[in-house]
Amino acid sequence: MKIKYDYCKIAPHQDKYIVEYGHSSYKGSTLPSPIKVADRAFSTEKKAVRFAKKIVPVEYIEKVKK
């Protein structure tokens, strides 16, 4: 699978985990704030991390604690 995004944040929200993903660079330059393309909700953190690893390289995944 081709990696399309370079920004990913996993944050807990109530009883779900929200995965936000998008772009943090454009044509080689880093943007001041990342552009969010979409987000998805998962019931467990394991499912959220599994999805994030499919669309973003591991070094770009950011986990937010409560």
PDB file as gemmi writes it, atoms N, CA and C in Angstrom:
CRYST1    1.000    1.000    1.000  90.00  90.00  90.00 P 1                      
ATOM      1  N   MET A   1       0.839  -1.180   0.000  1.00  0.00           N  
ATOM      2  CA  MET A   1       0.000   0.000   0.000  1.00  0.00           C  
ATOM      3  C   MET A   1       0.887   1.248   0.000  1.00  0.00           C  
ATOM      4  N   LYS A   2       0.554   2.194  -0.830  1.00  0.00           N  
ATOM      5  CA  LYS A   2       1.317   3.426  -0.919  1.00  0.00           C  
ATOM      6  C   LYS A   2       0.969   4.339   0.258  1.00  0.00           C  
ATOM      7  N   ILE A   3       1.999   4.895   0.883  1.00  0.00           N  
ATOM      8  CA  ILE A   3       1.803   5.814   1.998  1.00  0.00           C  
ATOM      9  C   ILE A   3       1.472   7.185   1.408  1.00  0.00           C  
ATOM     10  N   LYS A   4       0.348   7.751   1.817  1.00  0.00           N  
ATOM     11  CA  LYS A   4      -0.105   9.000   1.217  1.00  0.00           C  
ATOM     12  C   LYS A   4       0.022  10.206   2.140  1.00  0.00           C  
ATOM     13  N   TYR A   5       0.087   9.985   3.451  1.00  0.00           N  
ATOM     14  CA  TYR A   5       0.016  11.092   4.399  1.00  0.00           C  
ATOM     15  C   TYR A   5       1.277  11.153   5.249  1.00  0.00           C  
ATOM     16  N   ASP A   6       1.548  12.321   5.837  1.00  0.00           N  
ATOM     17  CA  ASP A   6       2.701  12.461   6.716  1.00  0.00           C  
ATOM     18  C   ASP A   6       2.329  13.131   8.037  1.00  0.00           C  
ATOM     19  N   TYR A   7       1.071  13.062   8.411  1.00  0.00           N  
ATOM     20  CA  TYR A   7       0.605  13.573   9.698  1.00  0.00           C  
ATOM     21  C   TYR A   7      -0.464  12.628  10.228  1.00  0.00           C  
ATOM     22  N   CYS A   8      -0.333  12.209  11.475  1.00  0.00           N  
ATOM     23  CA  CYS A   8      -1.330  11.322  12.073  1.00  0.00           C  
ATOM     24  C   CYS A   8      -1.337  11.544  13.578  1.00  0.00           C  
ATOM     25  N   LYS A   9      -2.528  11.688  14.138  1.00  0.00           N  
ATOM     26  CA  LYS A   9      -2.674  11.871  15.579  1.00  0.00           C  
ATOM     27  C   LYS A   9      -3.763  10.938  16.080  1.00  0.00           C  
ATOM     28  N   ILE A  10      -3.453  10.175  17.130  1.00  0.00           N  
ATOM     29  CA  ILE A  10      -4.423   9.277  17.753  1.00  0.00           C  
ATOM     30  C   ILE A  10      -4.765   9.860  19.115  1.00  0.00           C  
ATOM     31  N   ALA A  11      -6.045  10.186  19.312  1.00  0.00           N  
ATOM     32  CA  ALA A  11      -6.475  10.804  20.564  1.00  0.00           C  
ATOM     33  C   ALA A  11      -7.711  10.096  21.114  1.00  0.00           C  
ATOM     34  N   PRO A  12      -7.725   9.832  22.426  1.00  0.00           N  
ATOM     35  CA  PRO A  12      -8.931   9.240  23.018  1.00  0.00           C  
ATOM     36  C   PRO A  12     -10.033  10.283  23.114  1.00  0.00           C  
ATOM     37  N   HIS A  13     -11.258   9.858  22.864  1.00  0.00           N  
ATOM     38  CA  HIS A  13     -12.413  10.755  22.954  1.00  0.00           C  
ATOM     39  C   HIS A  13     -13.585   9.940  23.471  1.00  0.00           C  
ATOM     40  N   GLN A  14     -14.013  10.225  24.686  1.00  0.00           N  
ATOM     41  CA  GLN A  14     -15.058   9.464  25.383  1.00  0.00           C  
ATOM     42  C   GLN A  14     -14.676   7.989  25.401  1.00  0.00           C  
ATOM     43  N   ASP A  15     -15.399   7.114  24.755  1.00  0.00           N  
ATOM     44  CA  ASP A  15     -15.069   5.685  24.781  1.00  0.00           C  
ATOM     45  C   ASP A  15     -14.501   5.204  23.451  1.00  0.00           C  
ATOM     46  N   LYS A  16     -14.000   6.139  22.621  1.00  0.00           N  
ATOM     47  CA  LYS A  16     -13.450   5.799  21.305  1.00  0.00           C  
ATOM     48  C   LYS A  16     -12.059   6.396  21.153  1.00  0.00           C  
ATOM     49  N   TYR A  17     -11.385   5.994  20.092  1.00  0.00           N  
ATOM     50  CA  TYR A  17     -10.099   6.576  19.715  1.00  0.00           C  
ATOM     51  C   TYR A  17     -10.255   7.187  18.329  1.00  0.00           C  
ATOM     52  N   ILE A  18      -9.897   8.454  18.208  1.00  0.00           N  
ATOM     53  CA  ILE A  18     -10.026   9.187  16.951  1.00  0.00           C  
ATOM     54  C   ILE A  18      -8.653   9.256  16.283  1.00  0.00           C  
ATOM     55  N   VAL A  19      -8.601   8.855  15.020  1.00  0.00           N  
ATOM     56  CA  VAL A  19      -7.372   8.943  14.226  1.00  0.00           C  
ATOM     57  C   VAL A  19      -7.566  10.068  13.217  1.00  0.00           C  
ATOM     58  N   GLU A  20      -6.795  11.147  13.387  1.00  0.00           N  
ATOM     59  CA  GLU A  20      -6.813  12.262  12.433  1.00  0.00           C  
ATOM     60  C   GLU A  20      -5.568  12.133  11.563  1.00  0.00           C  
ATOM     61  N   TYR A  21      -5.732  12.292  10.266  1.00  0.00           N  
ATOM     62  CA  TYR A  21      -4.577  12.183   9.382  1.00  0.00           C  
ATOM     63  C   TYR A  21      -4.656  13.226   8.282  1.00  0.00           C  
ATOM     64  N   GLY A  22      -3.473  13.570   7.742  1.00  0.00           N  
ATOM     65  CA  GLY A  22      -3.411  14.581   6.698  1.00  0.00           C  
ATOM     66  C   GLY A  22      -1.978  14.848   6.273  1.00  0.00           C  
ATOM     67  N   HIS A  23      -1.721  16.092   5.896  1.00  0.00           N  
ATOM     68  CA  HIS A  23      -0.415  16.487   5.363  1.00  0.00           C  
ATOM     69  C   HIS A  23       0.212  17.548   6.262  1.00  0.00           C  
ATOM     70  N   SER A  24       1.508  17.393   6.542  1.00  0.00           N  
ATOM     71  CA  SER A  24       2.227  18.413   7.303  1.00  0.00           C  
ATOM     72  C   SER A  24       3.315  19.070   6.461  1.00  0.00           C  
ATOM     73  N   SER A  25       3.421  18.662   5.196  1.00  0.00           N  
ATOM     74  CA  SER A  25       4.381  19.304   4.298  1.00  0.00           C  
ATOM     75  C   SER A  25       3.772  19.409   2.904  1.00  0.00           C  
ATOM     76  N   TYR A  26       4.295  20.361   2.142  1.00  0.00           N  
ATOM     77  CA  TYR A  26       3.811  20.574   0.782  1.00  0.00           C  
ATOM     78  C   TYR A  26       5.002  20.904  -0.096  1.00  0.00           C  
ATOM     79  N   LYS A  27       5.235  20.087  -1.110  1.00  0.00           N  
ATOM     80  CA  LYS A  27       6.352  20.263  -2.051  1.00  0.00           C  
ATOM     81  C   LYS A  27       7.685  20.431  -1.318  1.00  0.00           C  
ATOM     82  N   GLY A  28       7.882  19.633  -0.276  1.00  0.00           N  
ATOM     83  CA  GLY A  28       9.147  19.655   0.445  1.00  0.00           C  
ATOM     84  C   GLY A  28       9.237  20.650   1.575  1.00  0.00           C  
ATOM     85  N   SER A  29       8.317  21.606   1.686  1.00  0.00           N  
ATOM     86  CA  SER A  29       8.373  22.558   2.791  1.00  0.00           C  
ATOM     87  C   SER A  29       7.377  22.176   3.881  1.00  0.00           C  
ATOM     88  N   THR A  30       7.796  22.354   5.118  1.00  0.00           N  
ATOM     89  CA  THR A  30       6.942  22.034   6.258  1.00  0.00           C  
ATOM     90  C   THR A  30       5.929  23.146   6.466  1.00  0.00           C  
ATOM     91  N   LEU A  31       4.690  22.766   6.669  1.00  0.00           N  
ATOM     92  CA  LEU A  31       3.620  23.730   6.907  1.00  0.00           C  
ATOM     93  C   LEU A  31       3.583  24.114   8.384  1.00  0.00           C  
ATOM     94  N   PRO A  32       3.174  25.358   8.705  1.00  0.00           N  
ATOM     95  CA  PRO A  32       3.122  25.767  10.114  1.00  0.00           C  
ATOM     96  C   PRO A  32       2.120  24.950  10.929  1.00  0.00           C  
ATOM     97  N   SER A  33       0.995  24.614  10.340  1.00  0.00           N  
ATOM     98  CA  SER A  33       0.032  23.727  11.003  1.00  0.00           C  
ATOM     99  C   SER A  33      -0.415  22.692   9.979  1.00  0.00           C  
ATOM    100  N   PRO A  34      -0.546  21.441  10.397  1.00  0.00           N  
ATOM    101  CA  PRO A  34      -0.892  20.390   9.438  1.00  0.00           C  
ATOM    102  C   PRO A  34      -2.301  20.544   8.872  1.00  0.00           C  
ATOM    103  N   ILE A  35      -2.476  20.076   7.651  1.00  0.00           N  
ATOM    104  CA  ILE A  35      -3.782  20.099   6.992  1.00  0.00           C  
ATOM    105  C   ILE A  35      -4.455  18.762   7.253  1.00  0.00           C  
ATOM    106  N   LYS A  36      -5.573  18.802   7.959  1.00  0.00           N  
ATOM    107  CA  LYS A  36      -6.301  17.573   8.280  1.00  0.00           C  
ATOM    108  C   LYS A  36      -7.145  17.176   7.084  1.00  0.00           C  
ATOM    109  N   VAL A  37      -6.957  15.952   6.600  1.00  0.00           N  
ATOM    110  CA  VAL A  37      -7.718  15.443   5.468  1.00  0.00           C  
ATOM    111  C   VAL A  37      -8.998  14.780   5.961  1.00  0.00           C  
ATOM    112  N   ALA A  38      -8.875  13.935   6.992  1.00  0.00           N  
ATOM    113  CA  ALA A  38     -10.039  13.214   7.501  1.00  0.00           C  
ATOM    114  C   ALA A  38      -9.736  12.665   8.884  1.00  0.00           C  
ATOM    115  N   ASP A  39     -10.757  12.102   9.496  1.00  0.00           N  
ATOM    116  CA  ASP A  39     -10.570  11.390  10.752  1.00  0.00           C  
ATOM    117  C   ASP A  39     -11.484  10.176  10.782  1.00  0.00           C  
ATOM    118  N   ARG A  40     -11.081   9.188  11.582  1.00  0.00           N  
ATOM    119  CA  ARG A  40     -11.870   7.963  11.742  1.00  0.00           C  
ATOM    120  C   ARG A  40     -11.905   7.597  13.208  1.00  0.00           C  
ATOM    121  N   ALA A  41     -12.991   6.971  13.623  1.00  0.00           N  
ATOM    122  CA  ALA A  41     -13.153   6.554  15.014  1.00  0.00           C  
ATOM    123  C   ALA A  41     -13.044   5.035  15.116  1.00  0.00           C  
ATOM    124  N   PHE A  42     -12.380   4.580  16.169  1.00  0.00           N  
ATOM    125  CA  PHE A  42     -12.218   3.152  16.431  1.00  0.00           C  
ATOM    126  C   PHE A  42     -12.557   2.873  17.886  1.00  0.00           C  
ATOM    127  N   SER A  43     -13.005   1.652  18.162  1.00  0.00           N  
ATOM    128  CA  SER A  43     -13.423   1.295  19.514  1.00  0.00           C  
ATOM    129  C   SER A  43     -12.246   1.004  20.442  1.00  0.00           C  
ATOM    130  N   THR A  44     -11.117   0.561  19.907  1.00  0.00           N  
ATOM    131  CA  THR A  44      -9.948   0.265  20.738  1.00  0.00           C  
ATOM    132  C   THR A  44      -8.710   0.959  20.181  1.00  0.00           C  
ATOM    133  N   GLU A  45      -7.727   1.141  21.065  1.00  0.00           N  
ATOM    134  CA  GLU A  45      -6.480   1.777  20.641  1.00  0.00           C  
ATOM    135  C   GLU A  45      -5.715   0.878  19.665  1.00  0.00           C  
ATOM    136  N   LYS A  46      -5.806  -0.423  19.864  1.00  0.00           N  
ATOM    137  CA  LYS A  46      -5.107  -1.364  18.987  1.00  0.00           C  
ATOM    138  C   LYS A  46      -5.590  -1.239  17.545  1.00  0.00           C  
ATOM    139  N   LYS A  47      -6.902  -1.123  17.350  1.00  0.00           N  
ATOM    140  CA  LYS A  47      -7.452  -0.967  16.001  1.00  0.00           C  
ATOM    141  C   LYS A  47      -7.032   0.364  15.393  1.00  0.00           C  
ATOM    142  N   ALA A  48      -6.994   1.418  16.217  1.00  0.00           N  
ATOM    143  CA  ALA A  48      -6.593   2.739  15.731  1.00  0.00           C  
ATOM    144  C   ALA A  48      -5.139   2.734  15.272  1.00  0.00           C  
ATOM    145  N   VAL A  49      -4.265   2.114  16.056  1.00  0.00           N  
ATOM    146  CA  VAL A  49      -2.846   2.052  15.694  1.00  0.00           C  
ATOM    147  C   VAL A  49      -2.646   1.206  14.445  1.00  0.00           C  
ATOM    148  N   ARG A  50      -3.378   0.110  14.331  1.00  0.00           N  
ATOM    149  CA  ARG A  50      -3.270  -0.758  13.148  1.00  0.00           C  
ATOM    150  C   ARG A  50      -3.640   0.019  11.882  1.00  0.00           C  
ATOM    151  N   PHE A  51      -4.712   0.819  11.938  1.00  0.00           N  
ATOM    152  CA  PHE A  51      -5.119   1.622  10.785  1.00  0.00           C  
ATOM    153  C   PHE A  51      -4.064   2.684  10.475  1.00  0.00           C  
ATOM    154  N   ALA A  52      -3.563   3.352  11.520  1.00  0.00           N  
ATOM    155  CA  ALA A  52      -2.581   4.419  11.321  1.00  0.00           C  
ATOM    156  C   ALA A  52      -1.311   3.893  10.659  1.00  0.00           C  
ATOM    157  N   LYS A  53      -0.876   2.701  11.034  1.00  0.00           N  
ATOM    158  CA  LYS A  53       0.339   2.131  10.445  1.00  0.00           C  
ATOM    159  C   LYS A  53       0.175   1.824   8.963  1.00  0.00           C  
ATOM    160  N   LYS A  54      -1.061   1.642   8.513  1.00  0.00           N  
ATOM    161  CA  LYS A  54      -1.301   1.355   7.097  1.00  0.00           C  
ATOM    162  C   LYS A  54      -1.202   2.602   6.221  1.00  0.00           C  
ATOM    163  N   ILE A  55      -1.487   3.779   6.783  1.00  0.00           N  
ATOM    164  CA  ILE A  55      -1.544   4.984   5.956  1.00  0.00           C  
ATOM    165  C   ILE A  55      -0.397   5.956   6.192  1.00  0.00           C  
ATOM    166  N   VAL A  56       0.352   5.786   7.304  1.00  0.00           N  
ATOM    167  CA  VAL A  56       1.398   6.736   7.670  1.00  0.00           C  
ATOM    168  C   VAL A  56       2.618   5.953   8.149  1.00  0.00           C  
ATOM    169  N   PRO A  57       3.841   6.406   7.837  1.00  0.00           N  
ATOM    170  CA  PRO A  57       5.016   5.764   8.433  1.00  0.00           C  
ATOM    171  C   PRO A  57       4.977   5.883   9.962  1.00  0.00           C  
ATOM    172  N   VAL A  58       5.527   4.903  10.650  1.00  0.00           N  
ATOM    173  CA  VAL A  58       5.426   4.823  12.111  1.00  0.00           C  
ATOM    174  C   VAL A  58       5.977   6.067  12.806  1.00  0.00           C  
ATOM    175  N   GLU A  59       7.032   6.669  12.271  1.00  0.00           N  
ATOM    176  CA  GLU A  59       7.636   7.832  12.936  1.00  0.00           C  
ATOM    177  C   GLU A  59       6.734   9.073  12.927  1.00  0.00           C  
ATOM    178  N   TYR A  60       5.693   9.100  12.111  1.00  0.00           N  
ATOM    179  CA  TYR A  60       4.785  10.247  12.066  1.00  0.00           C  
ATOM    180  C   TYR A  60       3.556  10.083  12.952  1.00  0.00           C  
ATOM    181  N   ILE A  61       3.381   8.936  13.587  1.00  0.00           N  
ATOM    182  CA  ILE A  61       2.207   8.703  14.427  1.00  0.00           C  
ATOM    183  C   ILE A  61       2.424   9.355  15.787  1.00  0.00           C  
ATOM    184  N   GLU A  62       1.480  10.197  16.181  1.00  0.00           N  
ATOM    185  CA  GLU A  62       1.545  10.890  17.466  1.00  0.00           C  
ATOM    186  C   GLU A  62       0.371  10.420  18.320  1.00  0.00           C  
ATOM    187  N   LYS A  63       0.669   9.934  19.524  1.00  0.00           N  
ATOM    188  CA  LYS A  63      -0.381   9.493  20.443  1.00  0.00           C  
ATOM    189  C   LYS A  63      -0.589  10.563  21.499  1.00  0.00           C  
ATOM    190  N   VAL A  64      -1.839  10.928  21.720  1.00  0.00           N  
ATOM    191  CA  VAL A  64      -2.191  11.932  22.718  1.00  0.00           C  
ATOM    192  C   VAL A  64      -2.802  11.213  23.909  1.00  0.00           C  
ATOM    193  N   LYS A  65      -2.330  11.532  25.105  1.00  0.00           N  
ATOM    194  CA  LYS A  65      -2.890  10.945  26.326  1.00  0.00           C  
ATOM    195  C   LYS A  65      -4.025  11.816  26.834  1.00  0.00           C  
ATOM    196  N   LYS A  66      -4.887  11.238  27.649  1.00  0.00           N  
ATOM    197  CA  LYS A  66      -6.022  11.989  28.213  1.00  0.00           C  
ATOM    198  C   LYS A  66      -5.574  13.080  29.134  1.00  0.00           C  
TER     199      LYS A  66                                                      
END                                                                             
